Amino acid sequence: MSLGTQHDGQGGGVRAEVGGVVTAAGRIRSAIETVIEGKPDVLRLTLTVLLAEGHLLIEDVPGVGKTMLAKALGRAVDCSVQRVQFTPDLLPSDITGVSVYHQDRHEFEFNPGPVFANIVLGDEINRASPKTQSALLECMEERQVSVDGQTRALERPFMVVATQNPGEMEGTYALPEAQRDRFMARVSVGYPAPQDELDMIDSHSADSPLDSLAPVADAAQLRELADGVRQVHVAPGMRRYVVDLVNATRTAPELHLGASPRATLHLVRAARAHAALDGRHYVVPDDVQALAVPVLAHRLLPGPEARMERLSPEQIVSRIVARLPVPGPQ
């Protein structure tokens, strides 16, 4: 039996759940494509992170549609959506919420912040101070918020979609390593192709296509889809392949900081979702290789030699993937 076709004996049920994932994801993708044109790879990665119950960091120069993509995702799914505009004067309590004392009742009442939503859109996250950025650390990792000694759980699904401008832009703060590590993947939207930009002029000139975007899924469906993705099988050889890939970043001479164990878990979860979107109930090496750069690169710190050679983390990850042996049939 080949590595790619191993399963746990429950292939029939998992195949049925994967079929539902493909159908539902297709509807969400079609809805978002009415707003974001000519970016199939970006939409594929966005859906992968959504189904894997991760968080997405969208990094690019201003004006290429980062916020529009995040808004379109929120509109396509009928669940609670909150937007936070990150600014230098934003406070942590503006995100998590604050307890207010009522003199007439002689008690405190908690007013939840925008993080108490299924999808949180953090616009220009690197324009806020590191102290404010750290307010998301507990939320993103543990799906809970601790305020005034009380811990409150966040409802599934919970996804942070944050946009940021490149670090060299004025008025930005670099995201701390701990913050970047909590994002499952990073994606760049990029400039549109000329024909797509011409089509955009027609579709966006009269009114915003977001106004006519109707939801095609809800929170309960997303929970079911995420549960189905968790059943996608990862063979022992594939698990070893992921661990070897992550460990290679820790020993690579070009890197000062490699990927964390959290990155290993994120890569496996994303690979499951990637396989499900292809209609498979098992993970193959192509899934891991397709996600290695978006899942790992933003967590890495290049060393002095890499900076001298002007090697980006994306290039280093691609080199590691190219030289790492691919697991064969078992």
C-alpha positions, 0 to 999 in steps of 0.5 A: 500500500502506498504512502498516499493511500494509507488510511485508518480503516474508516475511509468511507465515512471520511470520504463522505465528509471530505466531499462535503468540504469540497462542496461547501468550500467551492461555494465560499470560494465562488462568493469571494471571487465575486469580490477578489478576482484573479487570485485563486492561490490566495483564496485557496490558502485562505480557505485552507486556513479557515478549515484548519481553524488557524489564523491568517496574516495577509502582508502586502503593500497598501491598496492591493486588496488585503482588507477587501479579502478579509471583508469578503471572507467575513461576508461569505460566512454568516457568523459574527464578524468584528473589525479592529482598526489598529492604530498607535493609540489603540489599547489592549482593552479596546480589543479584549473588552473592559469591566465597567462598574455600575454604581446603582447595582454596585457591581462590575459588568463586562463589556466584551471587545471585538475579539468576541466574534467568530471572525476578527478582522485586524486591519494594519495590525503592525501599526499598533504598539507591541503591548496592544498586539500582545492582547491577541496572544492568548486569544489566538492560541487558547481561544479564550480571554482573561480579563480582571481575573476571569477567563472567558471562552471564545466560540468556535469558529474563531479566526483572526484575519490580520493585514499588515504593510511590509515592515519597512513602511513608515509608522509600523511596528514589527510583529514579535516572534510570538505573535507571528508564530500564532498565525498559521500562514502568511499570504501576499495578495500581490498586484492583479494581472492587467486584465483582472485590473480592467475587470476590476474597474468595471465591477468596482466603479458603480458600487462595491461588490461587497454590498451584493455578497450574500452568505453561503455558509454559517458558523455551524457549518464551519464547525462541521467542516473543521471536524471533518478536516480533522479526520483526514488521515496523516500516515506515519511516514507523512508525520515523519516528513513534516517533523524532518522538514521543521527540524531542518529549519532549526539546523539550517546554517542560513537561519538564526531561528527555526520553526517551533513545535507549534509550526509542526502542528500548524503544518499538519493541520493545514495539510489536512485541510489542503488534502480535503480541498482536493477531495482526498481523505489522506495527506500526500507530500504535495500537500506539505510541500505546497504549504511549507513556505506560507506556513513556515517562512514568516516564523523564521529569522535569517542569519547574517550569511543569508542577509548578506546573500539577500536570501528571503525566508521563503527562498530558504524554505524552498531550498530545504524542501528541495533537498529534503528526501520525499517519503516513498511507498510503505 
